[in-house]
Amino acid sequence: MKLIRRPWIWLLRMRHRKGYGVHSPSAYAFLRGVVYEDSAYYAYATLNRLHPWWVRWLRLYPITCRRLLFRLANYAHPKSIILVGDCTIEAAYMAAAVPTATITKYADISEIAERPSPDLLFLSHTALRQVKASSLRLPTTLLIAEGIHEDPIANAAWHAIQADTRTGNTYDLYTYGIAFFNQPTNTHHYWISF
């Protein structure tokens, strides 16, 4: 069903691709230099082995999404990364991007309540569904949420994160939600075709 839905989503978001309509120079530079970057990075060849041959051969969407995670981790260059949920492949991509970072994986969102705030926080779809925005320990730099449009519960959790006063610019890429936290008070919520 997702393979049928992807072209329809792309058509709906066609006006919002490659940074068109983004007037902030920093947001435009982020979109063109990180989100839409199509250059080959040093670790892509080894990370491709994590996927089945037919996903690599057809260049399906999961590889594109996980390469985005690699570029985001490379861009933020965090010292500490926390991943919540079943995200083994995502952890491998982020570890390849920032080998000096401390990467910690948790199965449940309740396990990170007592932990110090990480620089980068990745929430899988199941973890996003458990989020109560008021009680979530937000990261210091970047939050990546997976599956923000999969169901109404995840969508409501994403909108609660967007509405938080600590949140800076956010980017809705349909598959992922990206939120920055170290930005000035003038924030914007971008709807991007990816």
Contacts in CASP RR format, 6 or more apart in sequence:
PFRMAT RR
TARGET T0000
AUTHOR 0000-0000-0000
METHOD contacts of the structure
MODEL  1
MKLIRRPWIWLLRMRHRKGYGVHSPSAYAFLRGVVYEDSAYYAYATLNRL
HPWWVRWLRLYPITCRRLLFRLANYAHPKSIILVGDCTIEAAYMAAAVPT
ATITKYADISEIAERPSPDLLFLSHTALRQVKASSLRLPTTLLIAEGIHE
DPIANAAWHAIQADTRTGNTYDLYTYGIAFFNQPTNTHHYWISF
2 61 0 8 1.000
6 61 0 8 1.000
9 174 0 8 1.000
10 193 0 8 1.000
13 174 0 8 1.000
13 191 0 8 1.000
13 192 0 8 1.000
13 193 0 8 1.000
14 193 0 8 1.000
15 193 0 8 1.000
16 190 0 8 1.000
16 191 0 8 1.000
16 192 0 8 1.000
16 193 0 8 1.000
17 192 0 8 1.000
17 193 0 8 1.000
17 194 0 8 1.000
18 31 0 8 1.000
18 32 0 8 1.000
18 36 0 8 1.000
19 28 0 8 1.000
19 31 0 8 1.000
19 32 0 8 1.000
19 36 0 8 1.000
19 192 0 8 1.000
22 28 0 8 1.000
22 31 0 8 1.000
22 190 0 8 1.000
24 169 0 8 1.000
24 188 0 8 1.000
27 169 0 8 1.000
27 188 0 8 1.000
27 190 0 8 1.000
30 75 0 8 1.000
30 171 0 8 1.000
31 171 0 8 1.000
31 190 0 8 1.000
31 192 0 8 1.000
34 71 0 8 1.000
34 72 0 8 1.000
34 75 0 8 1.000
35 68 0 8 1.000
35 71 0 8 1.000
35 171 0 8 1.000
35 173 0 8 1.000
35 192 0 8 1.000
35 194 0 8 1.000
36 194 0 8 1.000
37 71 0 8 1.000
41 67 0 8 1.000
41 70 0 8 1.000
41 71 0 8 1.000
41 74 0 8 1.000
43 70 0 8 1.000
43 96 0 8 1.000
43 97 0 8 1.000
44 67 0 8 1.000
44 70 0 8 1.000
46 96 0 8 1.000
47 66 0 8 1.000
47 67 0 8 1.000
47 70 0 8 1.000
47 92 0 8 1.000
47 93 0 8 1.000
47 96 0 8 1.000
48 56 0 8 1.000
48 63 0 8 1.000
50 89 0 8 1.000
50 92 0 8 1.000
51 62 0 8 1.000
51 63 0 8 1.000
51 89 0 8 1.000
55 62 0 8 1.000
55 63 0 8 1.000
56 63 0 8 1.000
61 175 0 8 1.000
65 175 0 8 1.000
65 176 0 8 1.000
66 89 0 8 1.000
66 90 0 8 1.000
66 93 0 8 1.000
67 93 0 8 1.000
68 173 0 8 1.000
68 176 0 8 1.000
68 194 0 8 1.000
69 90 0 8 1.000
69 93 0 8 1.000
69 94 0 8 1.000
69 97 0 8 1.000
69 122 0 8 1.000
69 144 0 8 1.000
70 93 0 8 1.000
70 94 0 8 1.000
70 96 0 8 1.000
70 97 0 8 1.000
71 97 0 8 1.000
72 120 0 8 1.000
72 142 0 8 1.000
72 144 0 8 1.000
72 178 0 8 1.000
73 81 0 8 1.000
73 93 0 8 1.000
73 94 0 8 1.000
73 97 0 8 1.000
73 98 0 8 1.000
73 101 0 8 1.000
73 120 0 8 1.000
74 97 0 8 1.000
74 98 0 8 1.000
76 119 0 8 1.000
76 120 0 8 1.000
76 141 0 8 1.000
76 142 0 8 1.000
77 98 0 8 1.000
78 98 0 8 1.000
78 101 0 8 1.000
78 118 0 8 1.000
78 119 0 8 1.000
78 120 0 8 1.000
78 141 0 8 1.000
78 142 0 8 1.000
79 100 0 8 1.000
79 101 0 8 1.000
79 102 0 8 1.000
79 119 0 8 1.000
80 101 0 8 1.000
80 102 0 8 1.000
80 104 0 8 1.000
80 116 0 8 1.000
80 118 0 8 1.000
80 119 0 8 1.000
80 120 0 8 1.000
81 94 0 8 1.000
81 98 0 8 1.000
81 101 0 8 1.000
81 102 0 8 1.000
81 103 0 8 1.000
81 104 0 8 1.000
81 118 0 8 1.000
81 119 0 8 1.000
81 120 0 8 1.000
81 121 0 8 1.000
81 122 0 8 1.000
82 103 0 8 1.000
82 104 0 8 1.000
82 105 0 8 1.000
82 106 0 8 1.000
82 112 0 8 1.000
82 115 0 8 1.000
82 118 0 8 1.000
82 120 0 8 1.000
82 121 0 8 1.000
82 122 0 8 1.000
82 139 0 8 1.000
83 90 0 8 1.000
83 91 0 8 1.000
83 94 0 8 1.000
83 103 0 8 1.000
83 104 0 8 1.000
83 105 0 8 1.000
83 106 0 8 1.000
83 122 0 8 1.000
83 124 0 8 1.000
84 105 0 8 1.000
84 106 0 8 1.000
84 107 0 8 1.000
84 108 0 8 1.000
84 109 0 8 1.000
84 111 0 8 1.000
84 112 0 8 1.000
84 121 0 8 1.000
84 122 0 8 1.000
84 123 0 8 1.000
84 124 0 8 1.000
84 127 0 8 1.000
85 105 0 8 1.000
85 106 0 8 1.000
85 107 0 8 1.000
85 108 0 8 1.000
85 123 0 8 1.000
85 124 0 8 1.000
85 126 0 8 1.000
85 127 0 8 1.000
86 107 0 8 1.000
86 124 0 8 1.000
86 126 0 8 1.000
87 105 0 8 1.000
87 122 0 8 1.000
87 124 0 8 1.000
87 146 0 8 1.000
88 105 0 8 1.000
90 122 0 8 1.000
90 124 0 8 1.000
91 103 0 8 1.000
91 105 0 8 1.000
94 101 0 8 1.000
94 103 0 8 1.000
94 120 0 8 1.000
94 122 0 8 1.000
95 101 0 8 1.000
95 103 0 8 1.000
101 119 0 8 1.000
101 120 0 8 1.000
104 115 0 8 1.000
104 118 0 8 1.000
106 112 0 8 1.000
108 127 0 8 1.000
108 130 0 8 1.000
109 123 0 8 1.000
109 127 0 8 1.000
109 130 0 8 1.000
109 131 0 8 1.000
109 136 0 8 1.000
110 130 0 8 1.000
112 121 0 8 1.000
112 137 0 8 1.000
113 135 0 8 1.000
113 137 0 8 1.000
115 137 0 8 1.000
117 137 0 8 1.000
117 138 0 8 1.000
117 139 0 8 1.000
117 140 0 8 1.000
118 139 0 8 1.000
118 140 0 8 1.000
119 139 0 8 1.000
119 140 0 8 1.000
119 141 0 8 1.000
119 142 0 8 1.000
120 139 0 8 1.000
120 141 0 8 1.000
120 142 0 8 1.000
120 143 0 8 1.000
120 144 0 8 1.000
121 138 0 8 1.000
121 139 0 8 1.000
121 142 0 8 1.000
121 143 0 8 1.000
121 144 0 8 1.000
122 143 0 8 1.000
122 144 0 8 1.000
122 145 0 8 1.000
122 146 0 8 1.000
123 131 0 8 1.000
123 143 0 8 1.000
123 144 0 8 1.000
123 145 0 8 1.000
123 146 0 8 1.000
124 146 0 8 1.000
125 146 0 8 1.000
125 147 0 8 1.000
125 150 0 8 1.000
125 154 0 8 1.000
128 145 0 8 1.000
128 146 0 8 1.000
128 147 0 8 1.000
128 148 0 8 1.000
128 154 0 8 1.000
128 157 0 8 1.000
128 158 0 8 1.000
129 151 0 8 1.000
129 153 0 8 1.000
129 154 0 8 1.000
129 157 0 8 1.000
131 157 0 8 1.000
131 160 0 8 1.000
131 161 0 8 1.000
133 157 0 8 1.000
133 160 0 8 1.000
133 161 0 8 1.000
133 163 0 8 1.000
133 164 0 8 1.000
134 160 0 8 1.000
136 161 0 8 1.000
138 161 0 8 1.000
138 164 0 8 1.000
138 166 0 8 1.000
138 167 0 8 1.000
138 181 0 8 1.000
139 181 0 8 1.000
140 181 0 8 1.000
140 182 0 8 1.000
141 180 0 8 1.000
141 181 0 8 1.000
141 182 0 8 1.000
142 178 0 8 1.000
142 179 0 8 1.000
142 180 0 8 1.000
142 181 0 8 1.000
143 161 0 8 1.000
143 177 0 8 1.000
143 178 0 8 1.000
143 179 0 8 1.000
143 181 0 8 1.000
144 176 0 8 1.000
144 177 0 8 1.000
144 178 0 8 1.000
145 154 0 8 1.000
145 157 0 8 1.000
145 158 0 8 1.000
145 161 0 8 1.000
145 176 0 8 1.000
145 177 0 8 1.000
145 178 0 8 1.000
145 179 0 8 1.000
146 175 0 8 1.000
146 176 0 8 1.000
146 177 0 8 1.000
147 154 0 8 1.000
147 175 0 8 1.000
147 176 0 8 1.000
147 177 0 8 1.000
148 154 0 8 1.000
148 155 0 8 1.000
148 157 0 8 1.000
148 158 0 8 1.000
148 172 0 8 1.000
148 174 0 8 1.000
148 175 0 8 1.000
148 176 0 8 1.000
148 177 0 8 1.000
149 155 0 8 1.000
149 174 0 8 1.000
149 175 0 8 1.000
158 172 0 8 1.000
158 177 0 8 1.000
161 167 0 8 1.000
161 170 0 8 1.000
161 179 0 8 1.000
162 170 0 8 1.000
162 179 0 8 1.000
162 189 0 8 1.000
166 181 0 8 1.000
167 179 0 8 1.000
167 180 0 8 1.000
167 181 0 8 1.000
167 187 0 8 1.000
168 179 0 8 1.000
168 180 0 8 1.000
168 181 0 8 1.000
168 183 0 8 1.000
168 187 0 8 1.000
169 179 0 8 1.000
169 180 0 8 1.000
169 183 0 8 1.000
169 187 0 8 1.000
169 188 0 8 1.000
169 189 0 8 1.000
169 190 0 8 1.000
170 177 0 8 1.000
170 178 0 8 1.000
170 179 0 8 1.000
170 180 0 8 1.000
170 187 0 8 1.000
170 188 0 8 1.000
170 189 0 8 1.000
170 190 0 8 1.000
171 177 0 8 1.000
171 178 0 8 1.000
171 179 0 8 1.000
171 190 0 8 1.000
171 192 0 8 1.000
172 189 0 8 1.000
172 190 0 8 1.000
172 191 0 8 1.000
172 192 0 8 1.000
173 192 0 8 1.000
173 194 0 8 1.000
174 193 0 8 1.000
174 194 0 8 1.000
175 194 0 8 1.000
176 194 0 8 1.000
END
